[in-house]
Amino acid sequence: MKVPGRIYISENMAERSLQNDQALQQVVNVAQLPGIQRFSLAMPDIHWGYGFPIGGVAATDLDEGVISPGGVGYDINCGVRIAATSLEFDFVKPKIESLITNLFQSIPTGVGAHGAIKKLSQKELKKILSHGSHWALENDLGDSSDVEFTEENGVLKNADLDSISDRAIERGIDQVGTLGSGNHFCEIDIVEEIYDENAAGIFGLFKNQIVVQIHTGSRGLGYQICDDYLKTILMANKAYGFSLPDKQLACAPINSPEGKRYLGAMQAAANFAWNNRQVIMHLAKKSFLKTFNITPNELGFKLVYDVCHNIAKIEEHNIEGKLKRVCVHRKGATRAFPPKSNLIPDKYRQIGQPVLIPGDMGRYSFVSVGTEKAMQDTFGSSCHGAGRNLSRTKALKDAKNRNIIEELNRRGIVIQASGYKTIAEEMPDAYKDVSEVVDIMHNEGITRKVVKLKPIGVIKG
């Protein structure tokens, strides 16, 4: 190990979830990456992943360090956005089933989902890959303020379209505005509890308010880019003489031809994902207007924030007392920048960056804010969700002879999905209790809790 491994977790959670999980070994493996700085980190939602653990964070030196697709993952810029409305629960409750039906009909879900908007030409798709969520605004699929409240303003400007395979383009061309499958969702929540009235007010959140939470990423395009470069970079490892404990950590020097091409292609996939969530948000807004027959002013639909949690970005951090530009890999981890950061919206600068932490579809989610301690200790990073407690195979086994839909209905949650298998794989029991995860980061001072959200309706792939 070139640096220590540091895991944020409680003793009880570690005993329950890490005893038979290879994620601990993956923290050790990541600590052996060339040029890694300070720590190999893992958040409390840690579980086994490809190469890096889910919940893993690592920063590498730009001159001597590497970039690793395994430190980003297959779903590049998988992320979460929350939009607030002016509506309250009592107004929405009588029509929640109609709202979920309209959302399910408007937002394509499931494996290979397509057709949310008209099929794009390759030229138009490449505009998305370079412009990110600005493309949606240019096509009347959002409001001008949306990009202000999106991480990186919804675009990484060094995307390299020449580094993307024809197959990746082919897979993404009809998937704009689609959720996909697995743990991706569009969820209707109510603000159940407020911990910080000031911060909640600045975010435009109030008790019993209806908000929309969207979780998805770069779909088949991002998957293909990751797959392409894992093969390319695995071959390059031999040329660079790296000796790594796991081939899934295949990496290349950041300034090498392979490293530069992967970084440029990954940034293009990130732009696709931001635009994807932007289009889905627009479709969700239309579903609200249709369901309740109200005006946009009455709906008051506004983006609170959008964060990504599968990405590698060049950032400036304090390394041994000096500010240094490094490549921060966040694999199932969320950026959590502090108050006064010039990389978060002006409106939020006095309280810190919103950190959006979805839980499971049967319990709750949280909005927190980043802190200065996060910048000091975790490269400005925090947890990204509850973290799986059961594999999908084990969840399916445990769901046998149970009716998960009825169980959710008894909790006051309406669900629609492309198939029951996804519902079973994603049942609440398959995840850790997100409140434990969030409390660990809150008690450590990495993030600070603002509000708790409770689900009342969800669509899934």
Beta strands, then each sheet from edge to edge (+ up, - down):
strand 1: 5-7
strand 2: 36-47
strand 3: 54-61
strand 4: 66-67
strand 5: 79-88
strand 6: 185-194
strand 7: 209-216
strand 8: 252-253
strand 9: 302-308
strand 10: 310-319
strand 11: 322-331
strand 12: 333-335
strand 13: 354-357
strand 14: 365-370
strand 15: 381-383
strand 16: 414-417
strand 17: 447-460
sheet 1: 1+ 2+ 3- 11+ 10-
sheet 2: 4+ 8-
sheet 3: 9+ 5- 7+ 6- 17+ 14- 13+
sheet 4: 9+ 5- 7+ 6- 17+ 16+
sheet 5: 12+ 15-
end
